[in-house]
Amino acid sequence: MENGRGKNVQGEKFLCFKLGSEEYGLPVLQVKEIVGMMEFAGVPQTHAYVRGVINLRGKIIPIIDLRMLFGMEYLPYHERTCIVIVEGKQEGRNVAMGMVVDSMTEVTAFAPEAIEPPEELPQSNCAPYILGLGKTGAGIKILLDAEKLIEGTELVKLA
């Protein structure tokens, strides 16, 4: 199944996490690793959601706070807060980015019929980054596209 934006999301596994009370997922194949919170160096004159950069084993990785990008209330980081490192193509090269999330939950595989395209969603701060909506027995997970997040947050210049 294509999600209406040309991405095939059939039978993929998603790494799921929470932002507030909502659950989100990223395709496992776009996730490079998960790291605990660490100190980051601020980058002046960037958007508020850009928290800074980290040095991860010699590679500089820009860090964004997904809560702030999506227009949610800022919450102080806690022991379950972590950074999900994703990788995508941007301007013909691989670009890594870290995303601060409230907590990790699980890895979930969705059957093709369990993923709805996002066309009918109201406009929101996260709408441009949504691959689809994954239906589970416990509710709905908002499935995001890491490459769209990298493109939309204009981090190429920082990476």
C-alpha positions as a printed Julia matrix, in Angstrom:
159×3 Matrix{Float64}:
  0.0    0.0    0.0
  1.25   3.46  -0.81
  0.39   6.18   1.66
 -0.62   8.82  -0.88
  2.81  10.44  -0.75
  4.49   7.7   -2.76
  5.91   5.73   0.19
  5.2    2.04   0.49
  4.45   1.22   4.12
  3.14  -2.3    3.62
  4.28  -4.8    6.23
  6.89  -2.53   7.82
  7.96  -2.63  11.44
  7.85   0.63  13.36
  9.79   1.75  16.41
  7.12   3.31  18.62
  7.49   6.09  21.16
  5.42   8.56  23.13
  5.11  12.32  23.0
  2.74  13.22  25.8
 -0.2   10.84  25.65
  0.11  10.19  21.9
  2.01   7.29  20.36
  4.1    7.68  17.22
  6.18   5.31  15.13
  9.15   5.5   12.78
 10.03   2.81  10.24
 12.68   0.61  11.86
 14.74   0.79   8.67
 15.09   4.58   9.1
 16.27   4.3   12.74
 20.01   4.12  13.23
 20.08   3.88  17.03
 18.57   5.04  20.31
 20.73   6.86  22.87
 20.03   8.25  26.31
 19.89  11.98  26.84
 23.27  13.65  26.65
 24.62  17.17  26.7
 24.23  19.04  23.44
 25.86  22.21  22.23
 23.4   24.94  21.32
 23.36  26.4   17.83
 22.54  30.13  17.76
 19.9   31.6   15.47
 18.07  28.34  14.74
 14.42  27.39  15.24
 13.38  26.77  18.86
 12.85  23.06  18.12
 16.54  22.69  17.19
 18.08  21.85  20.55
 21.66  21.78  19.28
 24.21  19.2   18.19
 25.9   16.22  19.82
 29.18  14.48  19.12
 28.29  10.82  18.75
 31.43   8.74  18.29
 33.1   11.5   16.29
 30.09  12.42  14.15
 28.21  15.69  14.68
 24.46  15.02  14.86
 21.83  17.8   14.95
 19.14  17.29  17.6
 15.53  18.4   17.4
 12.81  18.18  20.04
  9.75  16.61  18.4
  7.42  18.06  21.07
  8.55  21.57  20.13
  8.45  20.89  16.37
  4.87  19.66  16.68
  3.81  22.68  18.77
  3.34  20.75  22.01
  4.04  22.1   25.47
  7.72  21.85  26.45
  8.39  19.41  29.29
 11.69  19.05  31.15
 13.64  15.94  30.18
 13.48  12.98  32.58
 14.99   9.51  33.01
 12.9    7.98  30.17
 13.58  10.81  27.69
 15.86   9.62  24.89
 17.19  10.53  21.48
 16.25   8.5   18.41
 18.93   8.8   15.73
 17.49   8.5   12.23
 19.1    8.63   8.83
 17.79   9.73   5.48
 18.9   11.09   2.13
 19.09  14.84   1.65
 20.53  16.52  -1.4
 22.07  13.21  -2.51
 23.86  12.37   0.72
 23.09  10.5    3.92
 22.12  12.79   6.76
 21.66  11.75  10.39
 19.46  13.58  12.86
 18.51  12.99  16.48
 14.95  13.43  17.74
 14.16  13.88  21.43
 11.15  11.77  22.46
  9.44  11.34  25.84
  9.83   7.55  26.05
 10.17   4.43  23.93
  7.33   1.9   23.91
  7.77  -1.01  21.48
  8.44  -2.26  17.98
  5.2   -2.97  16.13
  4.57  -4.62  12.76
  1.45  -3.46  10.96
 -0.48  -5.55   8.45
 -1.21  -3.61   5.24
 -4.89  -3.29   6.13
 -3.99  -1.79   9.53
 -2.41   1.33   8.0
 -4.66   4.14   6.84
 -3.41   6.9    4.53
 -3.16  10.35   6.13
 -5.15  12.29   3.52
 -8.18  12.92   5.74
 -6.26  14.42   8.66
 -6.77  18.04   9.69
 -3.79  20.31   9.08
 -1.36  20.27  12.01
  2.33  20.85  12.73
  3.08  17.15  12.26
  0.86  16.55   9.18
  3.66  16.98   6.57
  5.7   14.21   8.25
  2.97  11.55   8.55
  3.25   8.32   6.54
 -0.03   6.94   7.81
 -2.08   5.94  10.82
 -1.42   2.51  12.28
 -4.44   0.85  13.88
 -3.77  -1.36  16.89
 -6.04  -3.1   19.37
 -5.2   -0.36  21.85
 -5.75   2.62  19.55
 -3.88   4.48  16.83
 -0.19   5.21  16.31
  0.84   8.14  14.13
  3.47   6.81  11.72
  6.14   9.34  10.75
  8.66   9.51   7.91
 12.21  10.32   9.09
 13.27  11.52   5.63
 10.4   14.03   5.57
 11.43  15.2    9.05
 15.0   15.72   7.87
 13.82  17.62   4.77
 11.21  19.66   6.61
 13.45  20.79   9.43
 16.14  22.05   7.05
 18.95  20.39   8.99
 21.22  19.76   6.01
 23.09  22.96   6.76
 23.76  21.82  10.35
 24.68  18.21   9.58
